[in-house]
Amino acid sequence: MKYRKVLLDDTVTTIIQETAAEITTRFPIEMEAMGTDKNHLHLLCARIQSGSWSDGAVQRLRHGRSFAYSPQ
């Protein structure tokens, strides 16, 4: 696999974990497991059943408009 590059160092992995934690505070989602390697990651998520999740919230989440991360 000569075209794969190392993308997920410790700093990037930490940012992904923090972002996933933020998502769970904004939406009824539980991050059950997360695993990373040098060039890919796996997320196992579960939607918490709730009557308060609107279609608009789903669309914002799907299109990345619900939160923004600004690296320092």
Beta strands, then each sheet from edge to edge (+ up, - down):
strand 1: 29-36
strand 2: 41-47
sheet 1: 1+ 2-
end
